[in-house]
């Protein structure tokens, strides 16, 4: 009986800890101006990251489950025609350079129902230095609740999605906090 009570208490504590992670960063750090969009993102936060299954056409290498184990992952969902997406690329490159040795991985996911055929050219012309991949069926976009571009998501060292919908200038704040957390 005691074992069962302790087990239930541990499960309750773990659930509470994951629930507390949802919404841990200010909503003002996101693009989410519509409550329903913020709610769809908040529903993902504090849970294991959604699947990336279905991506194709890797450029600049790949990112596997082994590559991100124990690392902080930034996923940049972008469109090739998106001005703010292109403007954020130099900062993504700098962030990778600054934090890669501390455990940062960045992945660009080119999504949107138009312009994916221009991804490889954009990677070259914009000087993207991190792996980037296509989302040809938009299944990944749907799983991650991408409503606008860019949509940034940050996953912690344990594979938990901690924030999604971030504005580009707030991504590094989340990254530094999560890199400071101990590896599992």
C-alpha positions as CSV (number, residue, x, y, z in Angstrom):
1,X,0.0,0.0,0.0
2,X,2.8,2.4,0.9
3,X,4.5,1.7,-2.4
4,X,1.3,2.6,-4.3
5,X,0.9,5.9,-2.4
6,X,4.4,6.9,-3.1
7,X,4.1,6.0,-6.8
8,X,0.9,8.0,-7.1
9,X,2.5,11.0,-5.3
10,X,5.6,10.8,-7.7
11,X,3.3,10.6,-10.8
12,X,1.4,13.6,-9.4
13,X,4.5,15.6,-8.8
14,X,5.9,14.8,-12.3
15,X,2.5,15.8,-13.9
16,X,2.5,19.1,-11.9
17,X,6.1,19.8,-12.9
18,X,5.3,19.4,-16.6
19,X,2.1,21.4,-16.3
20,X,4.1,24.2,-14.6
21,X,6.4,24.3,-17.7
22,X,3.5,25.3,-19.9
23,X,3.3,29.1,-20.0
24,X,6.6,29.6,-18.1
25,X,7.7,32.3,-20.5
26,X,5.7,35.5,-21.0
27,X,3.0,35.5,-23.6
28,X,4.4,38.9,-24.8
29,X,7.4,37.0,-26.1
30,X,5.2,35.3,-28.7
31,X,3.5,36.4,-31.9
32,X,0.3,35.0,-30.5
33,X,-2.2,37.9,-30.5
34,X,-5.2,35.7,-30.9
35,X,-6.3,33.7,-27.8
36,X,-7.1,30.6,-29.8
37,X,-3.6,30.6,-31.3
38,X,-1.9,31.0,-28.0
39,X,-4.2,28.3,-26.6
40,X,-3.1,25.9,-29.3
41,X,0.6,26.6,-28.6
42,X,0.1,26.4,-24.8
43,X,-1.5,23.0,-25.2
44,X,1.8,21.7,-26.7
45,X,4.1,23.3,-24.1
46,X,5.3,21.1,-21.3
47,X,4.8,18.0,-23.3
48,X,7.2,15.9,-25.5
49,X,7.9,17.6,-28.7
50,X,5.6,16.8,-31.6
51,X,6.9,14.6,-34.4
52,X,9.0,15.7,-37.3
53,X,8.1,12.7,-39.3
54,X,7.5,13.4,-43.0
55,X,10.2,16.0,-43.6
56,X,12.3,15.6,-46.7
57,X,15.0,17.2,-48.8
58,X,17.7,17.9,-46.1
59,X,20.3,20.6,-46.8
60,X,23.3,21.3,-44.5
61,X,23.1,17.9,-42.9
62,X,20.3,16.2,-40.9
63,X,19.1,16.2,-37.4
64,X,18.3,12.8,-35.8
65,X,17.0,11.8,-32.4
66,X,20.6,10.9,-31.4
67,X,21.7,14.4,-32.5
68,X,19.3,16.2,-30.1
69,X,19.5,13.8,-27.1
70,X,20.5,15.9,-24.1
71,X,20.6,19.1,-26.3
72,X,18.4,22.2,-26.6
73,X,16.7,22.3,-29.9
74,X,15.4,25.4,-31.7
75,X,13.0,24.7,-34.5
76,X,12.5,27.6,-36.9
77,X,9.4,27.1,-39.0
78,X,9.8,29.5,-41.9
79,X,8.6,30.3,-45.4
80,X,11.0,31.2,-48.3
81,X,8.9,34.3,-49.1
82,X,8.7,35.6,-45.5
83,X,10.7,38.8,-44.9
84,X,10.9,38.4,-41.1
85,X,12.0,34.8,-41.5
86,X,14.9,35.8,-43.8
87,X,15.8,38.7,-41.5
88,X,16.2,36.3,-38.6
89,X,18.7,34.0,-40.3
90,X,21.8,35.9,-39.4
91,X,20.8,35.9,-35.7
92,X,20.1,32.1,-35.9
93,X,23.6,31.6,-37.3
94,X,25.1,33.7,-34.6
95,X,23.2,31.9,-31.9
96,X,24.4,28.6,-33.2
97,X,28.0,29.8,-33.3
98,X,27.7,31.1,-29.7
99,X,25.9,28.2,-28.1
100,X,26.7,25.0,-30.2
101,X,29.4,23.9,-27.8
102,X,27.0,24.3,-24.9
103,X,24.5,22.0,-26.5
104,X,22.4,24.0,-28.9
105,X,21.0,22.5,-32.1
106,X,19.0,24.6,-34.6
107,X,16.8,23.1,-37.3
108,X,15.1,25.1,-40.0
109,X,11.8,23.6,-41.3
110,X,10.7,25.2,-44.6
111,X,7.0,24.9,-44.6
112,X,4.0,26.8,-46.1
113,X,2.0,25.7,-49.1
114,X,4.1,27.9,-51.5
115,X,7.7,28.5,-52.0
116,X,9.2,25.2,-50.7
117,X,10.8,24.7,-54.2
118,X,13.0,27.7,-53.4
119,X,14.4,26.4,-50.1
120,X,17.8,25.2,-51.4
121,X,18.4,28.5,-53.1
122,X,17.5,30.4,-50.0
123,X,19.8,28.3,-47.9
124,X,22.7,29.3,-50.2
125,X,21.8,33.0,-50.7
126,X,21.0,33.7,-47.1
127,X,23.9,31.7,-45.8
128,X,21.9,29.4,-43.5
129,X,24.5,27.4,-41.5
130,X,22.3,24.9,-39.8
131,X,20.3,21.9,-41.1
132,X,17.1,22.8,-42.9
133,X,14.4,20.6,-44.4
134,X,11.2,20.7,-46.3
135,X,7.7,19.9,-44.9
136,X,6.2,18.8,-48.2
137,X,2.9,17.5,-46.8
138,X,2.5,20.2,-44.1
139,X,2.0,17.4,-41.6
140,X,4.8,18.8,-39.4
141,X,3.4,22.3,-39.6
142,X,0.0,20.9,-38.4
143,X,1.5,18.8,-35.6
144,X,3.4,21.9,-34.3
145,X,0.4,24.2,-34.7
146,X,2.3,26.6,-37.0
147,X,-0.1,29.6,-37.7
148,X,2.4,32.2,-39.0
149,X,6.0,32.6,-40.1
150,X,8.5,32.5,-38.5
151,X,7.3,30.2,-35.7
152,X,10.0,29.4,-33.3
153,X,9.8,26.4,-30.9
154,X,12.4,25.6,-28.2
155,X,12.7,22.0,-26.9
156,X,14.7,21.3,-23.7
157,X,17.4,18.7,-23.1
158,X,14.7,16.1,-22.1
159,X,12.8,16.5,-25.3
160,X,10.0,18.7,-23.8
161,X,8.6,21.5,-25.8
162,X,9.0,24.5,-23.5
163,X,8.0,27.4,-25.7
164,X,6.4,27.8,-29.2
165,X,5.4,30.9,-31.1
166,X,8.3,33.0,-30.0
167,X,9.3,36.2,-31.8
168,X,12.8,35.9,-33.1
169,X,14.3,38.4,-30.7
170,X,13.1,36.4,-27.7
171,X,14.4,33.0,-28.8
172,X,17.9,33.5,-27.3
173,X,16.4,34.3,-23.9
174,X,14.7,30.9,-23.8
175,X,17.7,29.2,-25.1
176,X,20.1,30.6,-22.4
177,X,17.6,29.6,-19.7
178,X,17.3,26.0,-21.0
179,X,21.0,25.6,-21.7
180,X,21.6,26.5,-18.0
181,X,19.5,23.5,-16.9
182,X,21.4,20.3,-16.2
183,X,21.5,17.7,-18.9
184,X,19.5,14.5,-18.1
